[in-house]
């Protein structure tokens, strides 16, 4: 029987430690929070001789940092930055029992992103155990909290002026180097009408009808207009109306109806621009509404220059010729907004994330650790 590699063993240990984002569980649920994983990683790193620090983000929730110092003065810095939190359902309790079958590791977070955590830390520990170390590059493993909800960990880290030549943000990219991802604007649009008795609806103005018309406009005319904008790595922006709520009972004309909108943005598009163009379009159709944002922090798109030498070095280690773009949002954009050039890279396939049978290929996991180790050993 094939022996279990260090990256596979570490991943199984991490899966068994619940780290569900508290936003997805009832208050007081013992499976919530990243602290168990953060403390475990800190213990492993300290045992290997790495310097360990924590950064308080929320009460009881801390980013963890493990530093490998170079053999000489620090002139460069590289971040390995996966997130520690997972989603909860579906099938949470079953997925907290890691399994191996058919060349896969199965469990909550196996793909998103404890596989990246295991690959990145395994590569760093290999370098710490058997040098030589880089001469002038400090390597920092940065385990981030709260990516699955509000990216609080990366926003907090970026605000504190930490500088690095590159951040490799851990997400399941199928070992492709990603230099662009879409941004995400979540908006709540309220349509306002006038109440009336259901027996005399002509005396009212039906906000539900107004909202339904807005949905049609957004999902047809607006969506078609967005398809005319393109990005070489990201394609076109998109819009999705995810919910609609309004009215109280059948015999009352509703005076208020709310829809929620998910608008995926390209580099250069802003929330202000999105609000303005949607309102302008709705007004052309005789519809007026008011907006509220559903995000506590901005989620801009990412676009990193693929010609940066550090990015080119990662491409060579991965055996790739070009970079890619992805449609989802992650911690790379907040770090980039803080002045740290960022790419996204990791084993696994995003198609397995958040599923009832989440898994990662053992081959992908081990290959990811090998690529990262090769890249780290080539740093200046």
N, C-alpha and C positions, 0 to 999 in steps of 0.2 A: 504493500500500500504506500502511496506517495506521502512523504512527510509533509506536515503542515508548515507553511512558510511563516515567517515572522509577521508579515503584513496580514495574512489571513487570521492568524491567532489574535493579533491585536484587534482586528475588526470584530471578531466574535466577542471579545471581551467588552468592546465599546457598545455593541448592540445590546448586550445584557444589562447595561447601565441606562435606565430611562433618562431621556433628556428632552422631553416634549416641551415645546414652547408653551408657557403658561397661558397664552391667549387662547389655546385650544382645549383647555381642561377646566373643570370647576375649581374655584378657589379652594386651596387646601389639598388638592389632589397630590399624593406623594410621588407621582410619576412626573411631575412638572419640574422644569428648571434644568439648567445645564451644569449645576455645581458638581454632581457626581463625576461627570466626564472630565470637567476641568481639573478637579482635584486628582483624578487618576492619571491624567496626562502629565500634570505637574510632578507627581511622584516618579513616574517613569523617566521624565526628563532630568530631574534632579539626580536620580540614581546613575544616570549616564554622564553626569558632570556638566550638564548644561545649566546656565543661569536661568532662574525662574522668577517671573513677576506676574502680578495680577493687576487688572485695571477694573475698578468698580464701575459698572454701567447702570444697573438698577439694584435695589435692595436684594441681596442674596444672589445676584447674577453678575459674574465677572468674566471679562476677557482674560485668557491665559496666554502668557508669552514665555517661550523657551528659546534662549539665545545661545548660539554657537559663535564664539569669538574667533577672529582670524589669528594667524600666527604673528602678525605685525599690527601696526596702527590701523584703525578703522577708517577707510576712505570710501567704502561703498556699503550698501545694505540691501539685502533681499528679504522680502516677506513671503512666507508660505501661509496662506490665509484661508483655511476652510472654516465653515461654521459648525457649531456644536449642537444646535437645537434641531429637532425633528418636528414633523407634524404628528398628530395623534391618530385618530381613526383614518382609514378603516382597519379593523382587525388588530388593534394595538396590542392587547395582551398576548395574543399568539405570536406576534412579530417581535416581542421582547425576548423570545427564546430563540437564539441564533441556531441556524441549521446549515448543513452543507449537503448538497445533493446535485448530481448531474453537472459538476463543475461550477456550481454557484454557491455563494454565501447568501442566505436568505434571512431577512430581518428588517425591522424598522430602522431606517438610516443607512442600510447597507449601501444603497446607491446615493442617497441624498442626506448628508454627505460624509457619513462616517467612513465610507470607503476612501474618500480623499484624505480625511484625517489620518487614517492608517497608512496610506501610501506616503504621504508627506512626512509624517513623523518617522516612519521606518527608514526612509531615505536619509533623513537628518541624523538619526541615531547610528546608521551605518558609517556615516562620515565622521561622527564623533568617536566611534570605536576604533576606526582604522583610517588614519589620515593619508596623506597630509591635508591639513586644513587649508582653506583659501588664505592667501597672504594678506589681503586687505579688505575682504568682504565679510561683514557680520551677517549671519543667516538667522532670521527670527521666525520661529513657528508662532503664528498668531491664531489662536482658537477663538472665534467670534461668537457672541451670543445674539439671539433675536433676529437672525436673517429671515426666518420664515414668516415674521410678522411685520416689523417696522424697520429692520436693519439698524436697530439701536446700537449694536456693538460696533459696526463699521462707522456709523455716523459719529459716535463718541470718540473712537480712536482717531478719526480723521481731523476732528476739531482740536486735538491736542498737539498739533504741529510736528508729529513724527515724520521723519523724512526717509525715503528709500528710493533706490534706483528702479525697482520694479516690485510689484506685488503679484504673486501668482495666486489667484483666488480659486479655491477648490470647489468645483461643481462637476457633475458628470457630463463631460464633453466628448466621450468616446475617444479620449486621448488626442483630440484636435486642439490646436492652440487658437483660442477665441480672442479677437481684439475688438469686437463690437457686439453690443447687445442693445435691444430696444429698451426705451424707458416706459414708464407706466403712470398714467394719470387716472385716478379714480374720482369721479364726480357724481354728486347727487343733484338731479335737476327736479325742482318742484314746479308744478303747473297749478295755477290758482284760478278757480272758477267761482260760482255762486250757488249756494244751497237753495233747494226748493223741494216741495213735496213731490213724491213720485207720481202722484195723480195729475200734477201740472208741471211736467218737466220743462215746458216751454218758458216757464218763469225763471228757470235757473240757467246756469252755464256749467256744463258737465266737465269737470277737470279730468276725469278718467278718459273721456273721449279725446280731450286735448292731448293727454299723455300718449294715448294709443297712436294718434297722428304723428307725434314727435318720434315715437319708436320707429314707425314706418319710414319717416324721413331719414333718420339716422342710419337705419339698417339698409337703406337702398341708395338714396341720392348721396348721402355723406360717404358711405362706404365706397361707392363708385368713384367719388372724387379722390379719396385717399389712395385708391389703386393707381392713380396717375402719378403719384410720387414714388420714387424708387431710390434705394441705396444699394451699392454693389454687393454688400454682404448681408443686408437685412431685408431686402425686398421692400414691400410697401407697409405703411402704418395701417393699423386696423382699429375698428370700433366694435364693441359688443355691449348691448343692453342686457344686463344680468338680472335685473329684478324690476318689478312694478308693484306699487302699493297705493291703494286709495279707496276711499269710501268706507261706509260703516254698515249699511244695510240696504236691501233692495228698494225700499220706498223713500229713499232720500237721494236727491241729486248730489253727487259728491262735489265739494268745493275745493278739494285738495287732492293731488295725486303726485307721487314721487317715483322717479325712475333712477336706477343706478347705472352708470356708464363706465366701462373700462376702455380706455383709449391708449393703445400702444404707440409710442412715439419714436421717431428717428432722431439721430443726433442733430441738434440745432432747434428742435421743436420744444416749446415751453408750455407749461400749464396755462399761462396767460393767453398765449396764442390759441390754444385749443378751446378755451372758454369763449374767446372772441369769435372764432369762426363758427362754432356751433350756434351761438346766440344769433349771429347774423343770418345763418341759414334758416333757423326756426322762424325768425321774424319775417323772412320772405314768404313763409307759408302762414303768416298770421298767428303765430304762436309766440307767447312770451313766457319766460320762466326765470327762476332765480337759482343760482348755483351754490352748493356747499362742497368743500373738498372732503373726501373720505380718507385721505392720507395725512398722517401727522408730520411726515417728512417728505421732501421732494424725491422723486424717483427718476432722475434724468437718464437719458440713453448714454451708452459708453462708446467711445471711439478712440482707440489707442493706435499710435503710429506703428505699423508692423515693421518699419525699418529700424526701430531702436535696436542697437546691438544686442541688448539683453534678450529681447524678443526673438531676434534671429538665432541667438544661441540656443534658446529653448526649442525653436523649430528644428534645428539641426539634431539636437538630442532626441527629439521625438520622431525623427526621420520624415519630417513633413516639408513641403515646399511652399505652402501658403497658409495664411490664417483664415479663420472662418468667423461668421456671425451667428448669434442665437436670438430667439424671440423672447426669452424669459429675462426677468430682471434679477440682479444679484448684488452682492456686496462690492463688486468691482467698481461700480459707478460712484458710490460714496467715497471710496478710497481715492479714486481718480480725482474727484472734486476737491479732495483735501491736498492735492498736489503730488500724489504718488501714481506714476504710470502703472496701469493695471491690465492684466490679461486674465482669462479664465481657462482653467485646465484641470482635467482629472479623469480618472477611470470611471467606467459605468456609462449608462445611457439614460438620459432624462426621461425617456418613455417609461422607465420603471419607477420613477419617483412617486411617492404618495399612493402607491397602489396597494391592493389587498395582499399581494404576494411579492413585496419589494425584494429585489435581488441584485447582485452584481456578479459578473463573471470573475472567477478566480484568475483566469488568464489576464483579463484587463487590469485587475487590481495589482497583480505582481508586475505586469509590464509597466504600469504607472509608477510604481515604486522604483523600478529599474531606470526608467527615463529620468526621473527626478534626481536620483542619486548620480547618474552620469552628468546631468546638468550642473549639479552642485559641485561636483569634483572639478569641473572646468572653470569655476569662477575665479576671478583674479584675487 
